[in-house]
Amino acid sequence: MNVFKLMITSCLLFWIVLLSVACVIVPIDPDSGEKRNVISAGERAVDLEEYLSDYLESIILPEIEERKTDLSTLLSAAENGWESAGETYGVRKGDIGAIYNFIVHETVTVLEVNTESRAGYIIVEYDGMPANYVIKIAIGPVLRGTSIRDSIKFIDFNQFVNQMDFAGLASELNKIGNENVLRSIDIDSLTGKTIEFTGSFGEPEESEIFITPIFMEVK
């Protein structure tokens, strides 16, 4: 009987230790009472707003500006395969087999505006664009995906406490891109217009490229 009790006690202690290691305690903001989205930046913990305040203007946006590639240049390079284009222009995070993500810039003409869902998009083209590609740029108001986050070398998963916080940063960067777009354009009048944009996308499986915008301007 004593042996049985000892086994039960040992099992309970095992699960208590396991759960304590697996769980992350999310502190409560003393002012709002809301849970804070905590990120580990170096040796200190900061919330998501503070992370962006520290790094958006000083590191993230300058990296985007420095590394953006003309979409026409990238698609020309991709004629030799996306692996080859990615080695030169992209960022791959994770193990071999993970996709490349790219930051691109181009001046294009809007062929079509689709706002049938909240994840709206425009279809665009540029002079000399390969005929086998369809280029779509998200216009929201809902922007999905993680390509902005995953195209930036500075941002690394190891900076973060957990996957939820890492995903939260992707959403915040998408939100910033969407606000830039909505602030600068009238979506309903875009058809036929020429726009200049900077955005990101993940290595496509087929011929459709879906770009998440960071900046957009009607020319």
C-alpha positions as CSV (number, residue, x, y, z in Angstrom):
1,M,0.0,0.0,0.0
2,N,2.8,2.4,0.9
3,V,4.5,1.6,-2.4
4,F,1.2,2.4,-4.2
5,K,0.9,5.8,-2.4
6,L,4.5,6.6,-3.2
7,M,3.8,5.9,-6.9
8,I,0.7,8.2,-6.9
9,T,2.6,10.9,-5.1
10,S,5.5,10.7,-7.6
11,C,3.2,10.9,-10.6
12,L,1.5,14.0,-9.1
13,L,4.8,15.7,-8.5
14,F,5.9,14.9,-12.1
15,W,2.8,16.6,-13.6
16,I,3.0,19.6,-11.3
17,V,6.6,20.2,-12.4
18,L,5.8,19.6,-16.1
19,L,2.9,22.1,-16.0
20,S,4.9,24.7,-14.2
21,V,7.6,24.5,-16.9
22,A,5.2,24.6,-19.8
23,C,3.1,27.5,-18.6
24,V,4.0,31.1,-19.1
25,I,2.7,33.5,-16.5
26,V,1.2,36.6,-18.3
27,P,1.3,39.6,-16.1
28,I,-1.7,41.9,-15.7
29,D,-1.4,45.6,-16.7
30,P,-2.0,47.5,-13.4
31,D,-3.6,50.4,-15.2
32,S,-6.0,48.6,-17.5
33,G,-6.3,45.2,-15.8
34,E,-5.7,43.6,-19.2
35,K,-3.2,40.8,-19.9
36,R,0.0,42.1,-21.4
37,N,1.5,40.5,-24.5
38,V,4.9,39.7,-23.1
39,I,8.0,39.3,-25.3
40,S,11.5,38.5,-24.2
41,A,13.9,41.0,-25.8
42,G,17.4,40.1,-24.6
43,E,17.3,39.5,-20.9
44,R,14.3,41.7,-20.2
45,A,10.5,41.2,-20.7
46,V,8.6,43.9,-22.6
47,D,5.1,44.1,-24.0
48,L,4.4,44.2,-27.7
49,E,3.9,48.0,-27.9
50,E,7.3,48.5,-26.2
51,Y,9.0,46.1,-28.5
52,L,7.7,48.0,-31.6
53,S,8.5,51.3,-29.9
54,D,12.1,50.2,-29.4
55,Y,12.7,48.5,-32.8
56,L,10.2,49.6,-35.5
57,E,11.7,52.9,-36.4
58,S,15.3,52.2,-35.5
59,I,15.8,48.7,-37.0
60,I,12.8,47.1,-38.6
61,L,11.8,49.8,-41.1
62,P,15.4,50.6,-42.0
63,E,16.0,46.9,-42.8
64,I,12.8,46.9,-45.0
65,E,14.1,50.0,-46.9
66,E,17.6,48.6,-47.3
67,R,16.6,45.1,-48.4
68,K,13.6,45.7,-50.6
69,T,14.0,44.3,-54.1
70,D,12.2,45.3,-57.3
71,L,9.5,42.7,-57.9
72,S,10.6,42.6,-61.6
73,T,14.1,41.8,-60.5
74,L,12.9,39.0,-58.2
75,L,10.7,37.4,-60.7
76,S,13.5,37.4,-63.3
77,A,15.7,35.7,-60.7
78,A,12.9,33.2,-60.0
79,E,13.2,31.9,-63.5
80,N,16.1,29.8,-62.2
81,G,13.9,28.6,-59.3
82,W,12.7,30.1,-56.1
83,E,15.5,28.4,-54.1
84,S,18.0,30.3,-56.1
85,A,16.1,33.6,-55.9
86,G,15.7,33.0,-52.1
87,E,19.4,32.5,-51.5
88,T,20.0,36.0,-53.1
89,Y,17.0,38.0,-52.1
90,G,15.0,36.2,-49.4
91,V,15.0,35.3,-45.8
92,R,14.4,31.7,-44.6
93,K,13.7,31.0,-40.9
94,G,13.7,27.5,-39.5
95,D,14.9,24.2,-40.8
96,I,15.8,23.4,-44.4
97,G,12.5,23.1,-46.2
98,A,11.1,26.2,-44.7
99,I,10.0,28.8,-47.3
100,Y,11.8,32.0,-48.2
101,N,10.1,35.3,-47.6
102,F,10.8,38.4,-49.6
103,I,10.5,42.2,-49.3
104,V,9.6,43.7,-52.7
105,H,9.0,47.1,-54.2
106,E,7.4,48.0,-57.5
107,T,5.3,50.5,-59.5
108,V,2.2,48.7,-60.9
109,T,-1.2,49.3,-62.5
110,V,-4.3,48.2,-60.7
111,L,-6.4,45.8,-62.9
112,E,-9.1,44.8,-60.5
113,V,-10.3,45.6,-56.9
114,N,-11.9,42.8,-55.0
115,T,-13.7,43.7,-51.7
116,E,-16.1,40.8,-51.6
117,S,-14.6,39.7,-48.3
118,R,-12.9,41.6,-45.4
119,A,-9.7,40.1,-46.7
120,G,-9.8,42.3,-49.8
121,Y,-7.1,42.5,-52.5
122,I,-6.2,44.2,-55.7
123,I,-4.8,42.5,-58.8
124,V,-1.9,44.4,-60.4
125,E,0.6,44.2,-63.3
126,Y,3.7,46.0,-64.4
127,D,5.2,46.4,-67.9
128,G,7.0,43.3,-68.9
129,M,5.6,41.1,-66.1
130,P,5.8,37.4,-66.9
131,A,2.4,36.2,-68.2
132,N,2.3,33.2,-66.0
133,Y,2.0,35.2,-62.8
134,V,-1.0,36.7,-61.0
135,I,0.0,39.4,-58.6
136,K,-2.4,40.2,-55.7
137,I,-1.9,42.8,-53.0
138,A,-3.9,42.7,-49.8
139,I,-6.0,45.8,-49.0
140,G,-7.8,44.5,-46.0
141,P,-9.3,45.5,-43.7
142,V,-8.2,42.0,-42.6
143,L,-4.5,41.2,-43.5
144,R,-3.5,37.6,-43.0
145,G,-0.2,35.7,-42.9
146,T,3.2,36.3,-41.4
147,S,5.3,37.3,-44.4
148,I,6.2,40.8,-43.0
149,R,7.5,39.4,-39.8
150,D,9.3,36.4,-41.5
151,S,11.0,38.5,-44.1
152,I,12.9,40.6,-41.5
153,K,16.2,39.2,-40.5
154,F,16.3,41.1,-37.2
155,I,13.2,39.3,-35.8
156,D,13.9,35.9,-34.5
157,F,11.7,33.4,-32.7
158,N,14.3,33.0,-29.9
159,Q,13.6,36.5,-28.8
160,F,10.1,35.5,-27.7
161,V,8.6,33.8,-24.7
162,N,6.2,31.6,-26.7
163,Q,4.5,31.0,-30.1
164,M,1.5,33.1,-29.2
165,D,3.6,36.2,-28.7
166,F,5.5,35.6,-31.9
167,A,2.2,35.3,-33.8
168,G,1.1,38.5,-32.1
169,L,4.0,40.4,-33.6
170,A,3.0,39.2,-37.1
171,S,-0.5,40.6,-36.5
172,E,0.8,43.9,-35.3
173,L,3.1,44.4,-38.3
174,N,0.2,43.5,-40.6
175,K,-1.9,46.1,-38.8
176,I,0.7,48.8,-39.3
177,G,0.9,47.9,-43.0
178,N,-2.9,48.0,-43.3
179,E,-3.1,51.4,-41.6
180,N,-0.5,52.8,-44.0
181,V,-2.5,51.6,-47.0
182,L,-5.9,52.8,-45.7
183,R,-4.5,56.2,-44.8
184,S,-2.9,56.8,-48.2
185,I,-5.4,55.5,-50.8
186,D,-9.1,55.5,-51.7
187,I,-9.7,51.8,-52.4
188,D,-12.9,52.3,-54.4
189,S,-11.2,54.4,-57.0
190,L,-8.1,52.3,-57.5
191,T,-9.0,50.5,-60.7
192,G,-6.8,51.8,-63.5
193,K,-4.6,53.7,-61.2
194,T,-0.8,53.5,-60.9
195,I,0.5,52.7,-57.5
196,E,3.9,52.3,-55.9
197,F,4.1,49.8,-53.1
198,T,6.5,48.1,-50.7
199,G,5.4,44.7,-49.3
200,S,6.3,41.1,-48.6
201,F,5.3,37.6,-49.6
202,G,6.2,34.0,-49.0
203,E,7.7,31.8,-51.6
204,P,4.7,30.8,-53.8
205,E,3.8,27.2,-54.5
206,E,2.2,28.1,-57.9
207,S,1.9,31.2,-60.1
208,E,-0.1,33.4,-57.7
209,I,1.8,35.8,-55.6
210,F,-0.1,37.3,-52.7
211,I,1.7,40.4,-51.2
212,T,1.1,41.9,-47.8
213,P,1.6,45.7,-48.1
214,I,3.8,47.7,-45.9
215,F,3.5,51.0,-47.8
216,M,1.4,52.1,-50.7
217,E,1.0,55.3,-52.7
218,V,-1.1,56.3,-55.6
219,K,1.1,58.0,-58.3
